[in-house]
Amino acid sequence: MTATVEGHGRRSSPRARDRFGPDRNACLAGGRPHRGPRTRGPRCRPASRDRRPGAPRRADRDAAVRIAILAFLADLSTAAALAWGWGRRPATVYLLLGLPLLSFIYLRFDLVSVALATWALAWARHRGEALGGAALGLAVMAKLWPLALAPVFLLRRAWRPAVVGFGVLVLVLGAWWYLTGGPKGPFQVLTSAGVRGWHVQGVVGSVLWIAGRGIPVPEAEALRIGFAATWMKGLLFLGLLGCEVAIWRRAAAQDRDPAGGTALAAVVALVVFSPQFSMQYAAWFLPWTALAFEGDDDGRTATIAALAVVLTGLLALAWPDPAAVPSGWMKVLVLARNAATLGVVISWFAAARARSRRERDAPLAPV
């Protein structure tokens, strides 16, 4: 954790040093909510401004330390949830899988949502549906991606307490967000604050980038290419819905724990169909990859997911400022990472189909 913070201040460009945003610095420094344009979530305004020389850099470092401590504690909390819910081995595998991301992940809030989502499924496994639903609601309000795991609760018989817990948390926190951030906040989160191009690290953007269909330009602290038309995003959304429905329908027909390969495929599909694929998204895969290694038929899927995490770690080391234009070979590395990510979903469907075929043919086998 200390090495991450030191490297953050020593090697990052001014743009990269502000990667967690001035609003988060204000929140950590003790601020008050306010309304403002391009709201990506509940924002804060600094309570005071220090104009002394060197004060911005010290404030930036202090904020980075606070974020790193919070992310580190969330990381340990995820491991604890895995150990309590599924055993020590998945917890150990989770910690090992996260090693390639240590160069940057402790400067992000994503591990907080990962911890909340993992505890949600762990509580559901131990018949704590109400607590699990509340934890998932809190995770969704931190980051939207845990919503892909909501069908886990619908597959259980006692799903009503989970729905109540989830709904109460989302309504209360959503109302607070609306009152403090303004009516445009949720809309701007869903539309990525109105960005126009495809993220070059996303699945679509990486194909356009390597094919030379446009010039990457900095936009919203990332390189983007081309024009992401609304109808194209709509097609991606429909594809995502179809993929998620197919994943959870297959999961409902099988008597297996969905917290492993199924949860991994659902979360990865969300990234595959997203116009953006930031490096920290790889942290979303970690607990479900660790659990997928425990499954009988999910080992290949988990291995491909682990490869995607490792390639993301290499990207972070070779490309510390995502808004800067990198060398040409970085296109190949991004494309390889995205191919591995897509391979996770394909591998899971192939394994699920093979498993269904074996179960269908099992009664015909000689006794």
NURO-732039 format. One record per residue (C-alpha): residue number from 0; residue in three letters; x, y, z. Coordinates in nm, 3 decimals, decimal comma. Last residue first. Example, Ala and Ser with C-alpha at 12.3 -4.5 7.8 and 13.67 -1.06 7.14 Angstrom:
2
ATOM    nr   rest         x         y         z
ATOM     1    SER     1,367    -0,106     0,714
ATOM     0    ALA     1,230    -0,450     0,780
***
This chain:
367
ATOM    nr   rest         x         y         z
ATOM   366    VAL    -2,575    -4,895    -1,459
ATOM   365    PRO    -2,553    -4,820    -1,830
ATOM   364    ALA    -2,568    -4,449    -1,927
ATOM   363    LEU    -2,902    -4,329    -2,063
ATOM   362    PRO    -2,991    -4,148    -1,740
ATOM   361    ALA    -2,669    -3,939    -1,773
ATOM   360    ASP    -2,737    -3,811    -2,124
ATOM   359    ARG    -2,926    -3,499    -2,015
ATOM   358    GLU    -2,683    -3,426    -1,732
ATOM   357    ARG    -2,388    -3,463    -1,968
ATOM   356    ARG    -2,549    -3,235    -2,225
ATOM   355    SER    -2,625    -2,973    -1,961
ATOM   354    ARG    -2,262    -2,978    -1,846
ATOM   353    ALA    -2,137    -2,938    -2,203
ATOM   352    ARG    -2,368    -2,640    -2,253
ATOM   351    ALA    -2,259    -2,480    -1,927
ATOM   350    ALA    -1,892    -2,530    -2,017
ATOM   349    ALA    -1,941    -2,371    -2,360
ATOM   348    PHE    -2,138    -2,082    -2,210
ATOM   347    TRP    -1,864    -2,023    -1,953
ATOM   346    SER    -1,589    -2,037    -2,214
ATOM   345    ILE    -1,764    -1,780    -2,435
ATOM   344    VAL    -1,810    -1,541    -2,142
ATOM   343    VAL    -1,448    -1,571    -2,029
ATOM   342    GLY    -1,322    -1,551    -2,388
ATOM   341    LEU    -1,464    -1,200    -2,420
ATOM   340    THR    -1,233    -1,094    -2,138
ATOM   339    ALA    -0,940    -1,278    -2,295
ATOM   338    ALA    -1,006    -1,100    -2,624
ATOM   337    ASN    -1,022    -0,770    -2,435
ATOM   336    ARG    -0,681    -0,831    -2,280
ATOM   335    ALA    -0,535    -0,928    -2,617
ATOM   334    LEU    -0,681    -0,615    -2,781
ATOM   333    VAL    -0,532    -0,394    -2,508
ATOM   332    LEU    -0,192    -0,561    -2,547
ATOM   331    VAL    -0,204    -0,524    -2,925
ATOM   330    LYS    -0,293    -0,156    -2,905
ATOM   329    MET    -0,008    -0,104    -2,658
ATOM   328    TRP     0,232    -0,196    -2,938
ATOM   327    GLY     0,179     0,146    -3,094
ATOM   326    SER     0,322     0,352    -2,810
ATOM   325    PRO     0,085     0,533    -2,577
ATOM   324    VAL    -0,134     0,843    -2,632
ATOM   323    ALA    -0,189     0,999    -2,288
ATOM   322    ALA    -0,529     0,994    -2,113
ATOM   321    PRO    -0,467     0,651    -1,956
ATOM   320    ASP    -0,155     0,781    -1,774
ATOM   319    PRO     0,036     0,485    -1,625
ATOM   318    TRP     0,051     0,288    -1,953
ATOM   317    ALA     0,320     0,019    -1,923
ATOM   316    LEU     0,252    -0,065    -1,559
ATOM   315    ALA    -0,126    -0,039    -1,587
ATOM   314    LEU    -0,130    -0,241    -1,907
ATOM   313    LEU     0,074    -0,517    -1,743
ATOM   312    GLY    -0,180    -0,533    -1,462
ATOM   311    THR    -0,462    -0,552    -1,716
ATOM   310    LEU    -0,283    -0,843    -1,883
ATOM   309    VAL    -0,268    -1,022    -1,547
ATOM   308    VAL    -0,640    -0,964    -1,486
ATOM   307    ALA    -0,732    -1,093    -1,833
ATOM   306    LEU    -0,519    -1,403    -1,771
ATOM   305    ALA    -0,702    -1,464    -1,442
ATOM   304    ALA    -1,031    -1,448    -1,633
ATOM   303    ILE    -0,902    -1,707    -1,880
ATOM   302    THR    -0,802    -1,933    -1,590
ATOM   301    ALA    -1,143    -1,890    -1,425
ATOM   300    THR    -1,322    -1,999    -1,742
ATOM   299    ARG    -1,095    -2,302    -1,775
ATOM   298    GLY    -1,154    -2,400    -1,412
ATOM   297    ASP    -1,531    -2,359    -1,431
ATOM   296    ASP    -1,633    -2,723    -1,474
ATOM   295    ASP    -1,591    -2,861    -1,121
ATOM   294    GLY    -1,610    -2,525    -0,947
ATOM   293    GLU    -1,348    -2,413    -0,694
ATOM   292    PHE    -1,155    -2,207    -0,952
ATOM   291    ALA    -1,482    -2,023    -1,011
ATOM   290    LEU    -1,472    -1,897    -0,652
ATOM   289    ALA    -1,141    -1,717    -0,709
ATOM   288    THR    -1,269    -1,582    -1,040
ATOM   287    TRP    -1,582    -1,457    -0,865
ATOM   286    PRO    -1,373    -1,275    -0,604
ATOM   285    LEU    -1,141    -1,110    -0,862
ATOM   284    PHE    -1,361    -1,008    -1,155
ATOM   283    TRP    -1,464    -0,665    -1,026
ATOM   282    ALA    -1,096    -0,578    -0,980
ATOM   281    ALA    -1,059    -0,592    -1,360
ATOM   280    TYR    -1,282    -0,284    -1,380
ATOM   279    GLN    -0,990    -0,085    -1,238
ATOM   278    MET    -0,827    -0,078    -1,580
ATOM   277    SER    -1,111     0,115    -1,741
ATOM   276    PHE    -1,324    -0,067    -1,995
ATOM   275    GLN    -1,573     0,174    -2,156
ATOM   274    PRO    -1,851     0,138    -2,413
ATOM   273    SER    -1,980    -0,157    -2,204
ATOM   272    PHE    -2,087    -0,482    -2,369
ATOM   271    VAL    -1,776    -0,675    -2,262
ATOM   270    VAL    -1,776    -0,512    -1,918
ATOM   269    LEU    -2,128    -0,629    -1,832
ATOM   268    ALA    -2,046    -0,970    -1,977
ATOM   267    VAL    -1,758    -0,993    -1,727
ATOM   266    VAL    -1,997    -0,944    -1,436
ATOM   265    ALA    -2,244    -1,209    -1,554
ATOM   264    ALA    -1,970    -1,457    -1,648
ATOM   263    LEU    -1,805    -1,424    -1,307
ATOM   262    ALA    -2,137    -1,459    -1,125
ATOM   261    THR    -2,206    -1,780    -1,317
ATOM   260    GLY    -1,855    -1,917    -1,268
ATOM   259    GLY    -1,863    -1,887    -0,892
ATOM   258    ALA    -2,143    -1,725    -0,690
ATOM   257    PRO    -2,407    -1,923    -0,879
ATOM   256    ASP    -2,373    -2,223    -0,645
ATOM   255    ARG    -2,501    -2,517    -0,847
ATOM   254    ASP    -2,830    -2,702    -0,898
ATOM   253    GLN    -2,868    -2,609    -1,262
ATOM   252    ALA    -3,174    -2,478    -1,449
ATOM   251    ALA    -3,159    -2,140    -1,276
ATOM   250    ALA    -2,798    -2,093    -1,389
ATOM   249    ARG    -2,894    -2,150    -1,752
ATOM   248    ARG    -3,162    -1,886    -1,722
ATOM   247    TRP    -2,913    -1,659    -1,544
ATOM   246    ILE    -2,662    -1,664    -1,828
ATOM   245    ALA    -2,919    -1,635    -2,108
ATOM   244    VAL    -3,088    -1,338    -1,939
ATOM   243    GLU    -2,750    -1,170    -1,891
ATOM   242    CYS    -2,657    -1,220    -2,258
ATOM   241    GLY    -2,987    -1,086    -2,385
ATOM   240    LEU    -2,968    -0,783    -2,158
ATOM   239    LEU    -2,611    -0,712    -2,265
ATOM   238    GLY    -2,700    -0,740    -2,633
ATOM   237    LEU    -2,987    -0,498    -2,580
ATOM   236    PHE    -2,746    -0,257    -2,409
ATOM   235    LEU    -2,495    -0,291    -2,691
ATOM   234    LEU    -2,768    -0,217    -2,944
ATOM   233    GLY    -2,868     0,093    -2,747
ATOM   232    LYS    -2,508     0,209    -2,736
ATOM   231    MET    -2,506     0,183    -3,115
ATOM   230    TRP    -2,834     0,377    -3,136
ATOM   229    THR    -2,691     0,652    -2,918
ATOM   228    ALA    -2,388     0,698    -3,140
ATOM   227    ALA    -2,044     0,638    -2,992
ATOM   226    PHE    -1,833     0,860    -3,217
ATOM   225    GLY    -1,476     0,768    -3,304
ATOM   224    ILE    -1,197     0,724    -3,051
ATOM   223    ARG    -1,152     0,789    -2,683
ATOM   222    LEU    -0,847     0,830    -2,463
ATOM   221    ALA    -0,932     0,887    -2,098
ATOM   220    GLU    -0,962     1,172    -1,846
ATOM   219    ALA    -1,311     1,276    -1,966
ATOM   218    GLU    -1,194     1,307    -2,328
ATOM   217    PRO    -0,841     1,278    -2,460
ATOM   216    VAL    -0,830     1,208    -2,837
ATOM   215    PRO    -0,771     0,882    -3,025
ATOM   214    ILE    -0,765     0,934    -3,403
ATOM   213    GLY    -1,014     0,741    -3,616
ATOM   212    ARG    -1,068     0,402    -3,775
ATOM   211    GLY    -0,707     0,282    -3,758
ATOM   210    ALA    -0,804    -0,084    -3,732
ATOM   209    ILE    -0,616    -0,115    -3,399
ATOM   208    TRP    -0,813     0,175    -3,257
ATOM   207    LEU    -1,153     0,075    -3,395
ATOM   206    VAL    -1,110    -0,274    -3,248
ATOM   205    SER    -0,993    -0,128    -2,915
ATOM   204    GLY    -1,292     0,106    -2,905
ATOM   203    VAL    -1,547    -0,172    -2,946
ATOM   202    VAL    -1,403    -0,389    -2,667
ATOM   201    GLY    -1,315    -0,099    -2,441
ATOM   200    GLN    -0,957     0,020    -2,389
ATOM   199    VAL    -0,992     0,285    -2,660
ATOM   198    HIS    -1,300     0,425    -2,484
ATOM   197    TRP    -1,553     0,495    -2,756
ATOM   196    GLY    -1,629     0,862    -2,815
ATOM   195    ARG    -1,899     1,111    -2,719
ATOM   194    VAL    -1,887     1,139    -2,340
ATOM   193    GLY    -2,219     1,258    -2,194
ATOM   192    ALA    -2,142     1,216    -1,824
ATOM   191    SER    -2,109     0,837    -1,866
ATOM   190    THR    -2,476     0,815    -1,977
ATOM   189    LEU    -2,599     0,620    -1,672
ATOM   188    VAL    -2,391     0,836    -1,438
ATOM   187    GLN    -2,513     1,152    -1,608
ATOM   186    PHE    -2,877     1,048    -1,561
ATOM   185    PRO    -2,822     0,971    -1,192
ATOM   184    GLY    -2,670     1,316    -1,129
ATOM   183    LYS    -2,905     1,529    -1,340
ATOM   182    PRO    -3,170     1,567    -1,069
ATOM   181    GLY    -2,933     1,740    -0,825
ATOM   180    GLY    -2,638     1,610    -0,630
ATOM   179    THR    -2,754     1,666    -0,272
ATOM   178    LEU    -3,128     1,596    -0,303
ATOM   177    TYR    -3,096     1,327    -0,570
ATOM   176    TRP    -2,811     1,154    -0,386
ATOM   175    TRP    -3,010     1,153    -0,061
ATOM   174    ALA    -3,312     1,009    -0,243
ATOM   173    GLY    -3,094     0,741    -0,403
ATOM   172    LEU    -2,944     0,654    -0,065
ATOM   171    VAL    -3,288     0,598     0,088
ATOM   170    LEU    -3,442     0,428    -0,217
ATOM   169    VAL    -3,142     0,204    -0,285
ATOM   168    LEU    -3,112     0,092     0,077
ATOM   167    VAL    -3,484     0,020     0,113
ATOM   166    GLY    -3,505    -0,165    -0,218
ATOM   165    PHE    -3,212    -0,397    -0,148
ATOM   164    GLY    -3,337    -0,491     0,198
ATOM   163    VAL    -3,689    -0,551     0,067
ATOM   162    VAL    -3,567    -0,753    -0,232
ATOM   161    ALA    -3,344    -0,964    -0,007
ATOM   160    PRO    -3,627    -1,027     0,238
ATOM   159    ARG    -3,847    -1,141    -0,057
ATOM   158    TRP    -3,597    -1,387    -0,206
ATOM   157    ALA    -3,646    -1,674     0,038
ATOM   156    ARG    -3,662    -1,944    -0,229
ATOM   155    ARG    -3,333    -1,847    -0,390
ATOM   154    LEU    -3,285    -1,784    -0,763
ATOM   153    LEU    -3,406    -1,425    -0,720
ATOM   152    PHE    -3,118    -1,360    -0,482
ATOM   151    VAL    -2,853    -1,455    -0,738
ATOM   150    PRO    -3,048    -1,250    -0,994
ATOM   149    ALA    -2,902    -0,933    -0,831
ATOM   148    LEU    -2,544    -1,010    -0,940
ATOM   147    ALA    -2,550    -0,786    -1,251
ATOM   146    LEU    -2,656    -0,500    -1,022
ATOM   145    PRO    -2,306    -0,525    -0,875
ATOM   144    TRP    -2,188    -0,309    -1,174
ATOM   143    LEU    -2,358     0,016    -1,071
ATOM   142    LYS    -2,088     0,135    -0,832
ATOM   141    ALA    -2,128     0,280    -0,479
ATOM   140    MET    -2,509     0,280    -0,497
ATOM   139    VAL    -2,497    -0,074    -0,635
ATOM   138    ALA    -2,275    -0,186    -0,346
ATOM   137    LEU    -2,517    -0,039    -0,090
ATOM   136    GLY    -2,804    -0,224    -0,255
ATOM   135    LEU    -2,598    -0,543    -0,255
ATOM   134    ALA    -2,531    -0,502     0,117
ATOM   133    ALA    -2,903    -0,449     0,185
ATOM   132    GLY    -2,994    -0,758    -0,017
ATOM   131    GLY    -2,736    -0,966     0,165
ATOM   130    LEU    -2,852    -0,844     0,505
ATOM   129    ALA    -3,210    -0,939     0,419
ATOM   128    GLU    -3,106    -1,270     0,264
ATOM   127    GLY    -2,898    -1,387     0,558
ATOM   126    ARG    -2,944    -1,752     0,477
ATOM   125    HIS    -2,573    -1,843     0,489
ATOM   124    ARG    -2,530    -1,830     0,110
ATOM   123    ALA    -2,718    -1,501     0,098
ATOM   122    TRP    -2,478    -1,359     0,355
ATOM   121    ALA    -2,182    -1,461     0,139
ATOM   120    LEU    -2,349    -1,315    -0,169
ATOM   119    ALA    -2,391    -0,975    -0,006
ATOM   118    TRP    -2,047    -0,993     0,155
ATOM   117    THR    -1,894    -1,031    -0,190
ATOM   116    ALA    -2,095    -0,739    -0,330
ATOM   115    LEU    -1,990    -0,512    -0,041
ATOM   114    ALA    -1,623    -0,606    -0,076
ATOM   113    VAL    -1,624    -0,550    -0,453
ATOM   112    SER    -1,799    -0,215    -0,407
ATOM   111    VAL    -1,521    -0,106    -0,172
ATOM   110    LEU    -1,254    -0,250    -0,401
ATOM   109    ASP    -1,372    -0,011    -0,672
ATOM   108    PHE    -1,278     0,300    -0,475
ATOM   107    ARG    -0,947     0,347    -0,654
ATOM   106    LEU    -0,594     0,443    -0,550
ATOM   105    TYR    -0,537     0,100    -0,397
ATOM   104    ILE    -0,594    -0,050    -0,743
ATOM   103    PHE    -0,298     0,122    -0,908
ATOM   102    SER     0,028    -0,076    -0,896
ATOM   101    LEU    -0,143    -0,349    -0,693
ATOM   100    LEU    -0,333    -0,483    -0,995
ATOM    99    PRO    -0,104    -0,779    -1,070
ATOM    98    LEU    -0,133    -0,893    -0,703
ATOM    97    GLY    -0,513    -0,921    -0,706
ATOM    96    LEU    -0,517    -1,285    -0,814
ATOM    95    LEU    -0,305    -1,381    -0,513
ATOM    94    LEU    -0,547    -1,222    -0,267
ATOM    93    TYR    -0,842    -1,394    -0,433
ATOM    92    VAL    -0,667    -1,731    -0,433
ATOM    91    THR    -0,612    -1,701    -0,058
ATOM    90    ALA    -0,978    -1,617     0,003
ATOM    89    PRO    -1,088    -1,900    -0,227
ATOM    88    ARG    -0,872    -2,140    -0,021
ATOM    87    ARG    -0,990    -2,023     0,319
ATOM    86    GLY    -1,351    -2,132     0,289
ATOM    85    TRP    -1,673    -2,046     0,105
ATOM    84    GLY    -1,871    -1,790     0,303
ATOM    83    TRP    -1,643    -1,704     0,590
ATOM    82    ALA    -1,320    -1,720     0,390
ATOM    81    LEU    -1,475    -1,535     0,096
ATOM    80    ALA    -1,612    -1,263     0,322
ATOM    79    ALA    -1,275    -1,228     0,498
ATOM    78    ALA    -1,097    -1,192     0,163
ATOM    77    THR    -1,343    -0,921     0,065
ATOM    76    SER    -1,286    -0,743     0,396
ATOM    75    LEU    -0,910    -0,755     0,344
ATOM    74    ASP    -0,950    -0,577     0,010
ATOM    73    ALA    -1,194    -0,327     0,164
ATOM    72    LEU    -0,934    -0,246     0,431
ATOM    71    PHE    -0,673    -0,188     0,161
ATOM    70    ALA    -0,914     0,028    -0,042
ATOM    69    LEU    -0,989     0,248     0,261
ATOM    68    ILE    -0,621     0,281     0,348
ATOM    67    ALA    -0,532     0,362    -0,013
ATOM    66    ILE    -0,808     0,624    -0,037
ATOM    65    ARG    -0,689     0,792     0,280
ATOM    64    VAL    -0,327     0,791     0,162
ATOM    63    ALA    -0,426     0,929    -0,179
ATOM    62    ALA    -0,621     1,210    -0,012
ATOM    61    ASP    -0,317     1,301     0,197
ATOM    60    ARG    -0,099     1,298    -0,116
ATOM    59    ASP    -0,334     1,525    -0,307
ATOM    58    ALA    -0,362     1,760    -0,010
ATOM    57    ARG     0,017     1,776     0,012
ATOM    56    ARG     0,041     1,847    -0,362
ATOM    55    PRO    -0,228     2,114    -0,343
ATOM    54    ALA    -0,058     2,277    -0,038
ATOM    53    GLY     0,284     2,314    -0,203
ATOM    52    PRO     0,270     2,693    -0,201
ATOM    51    ARG    -0,011     2,816     0,029
ATOM    50    ARG    -0,351     2,868    -0,129
ATOM    49    ASP    -0,546     2,637     0,105
ATOM    48    ARG    -0,912     2,642     0,009
ATOM    47    SER    -1,186     2,572     0,264
ATOM    46    ALA    -1,488     2,345     0,314
ATOM    45    PRO    -1,411     2,177    -0,017
ATOM    44    ARG    -1,721     2,102    -0,222
ATOM    43    CYS    -1,852     1,747    -0,239
ATOM    42    ARG    -2,015     1,534    -0,507
ATOM    41    PRO    -2,275     1,257    -0,501
ATOM    40    GLY    -2,222     1,076    -0,829
ATOM    39    ARG    -2,089     1,132    -1,179
ATOM    38    THR    -2,197     1,496    -1,190
ATOM    37    ARG    -2,099     1,661    -1,516
ATOM    36    PRO    -2,232     1,997    -1,399
ATOM    35    GLY    -2,266     2,086    -1,032
ATOM    34    ARG    -2,479     2,049    -0,726
ATOM    33    HIS    -2,320     2,053    -0,385
ATOM    32    PRO    -2,235     1,824    -0,099
ATOM    31    ARG    -2,021     1,950     0,188
ATOM    30    GLY    -1,655     1,895     0,251
ATOM    29    GLY    -1,421     1,709     0,483
ATOM    28    ALA    -1,082     1,636     0,328
ATOM    27    LEU    -1,198     1,296     0,206
ATOM    26    CYS    -1,499     1,448     0,033
ATOM    25    ALA    -1,289     1,725    -0,116
ATOM    24    ASN    -1,036     1,477    -0,250
ATOM    23    ARG    -1,324     1,280    -0,396
ATOM    22    ASP    -1,446     1,591    -0,573
ATOM    21    PRO    -1,101     1,668    -0,706
ATOM    20    GLY    -1,086     1,340    -0,896
ATOM    19    PHE    -0,945     0,992    -0,836
ATOM    18    ARG    -0,718     1,029    -1,137
ATOM    17    ASP    -0,574     1,357    -1,015
ATOM    16    ARG    -0,219     1,225    -1,011
ATOM    15    ALA    -0,280     1,090    -1,363
ATOM    14    ARG    -0,346     1,436    -1,503
ATOM    13    PRO    -0,047     1,585    -1,324
ATOM    12    SER     0,168     1,299    -1,460
ATOM    11    SER     0,236     1,002    -1,240
ATOM    10    ARG     0,586     0,889    -1,142
ATOM     9    ARG     0,652     1,007    -0,788
ATOM     8    GLY     0,315     1,076    -0,630
ATOM     7    HIS     0,147     0,755    -0,736
ATOM     6    GLY     0,463     0,556    -0,684
ATOM     5    GLU     0,471     0,660    -0,319
ATOM     4    VAL     0,102     0,576    -0,273
ATOM     3    THR     0,143     0,234    -0,432
ATOM     2    ALA     0,462     0,161    -0,238
ATOM     1    THR     0,282     0,240     0,088
ATOM     0    MET     0,000     0,000     0,000
***
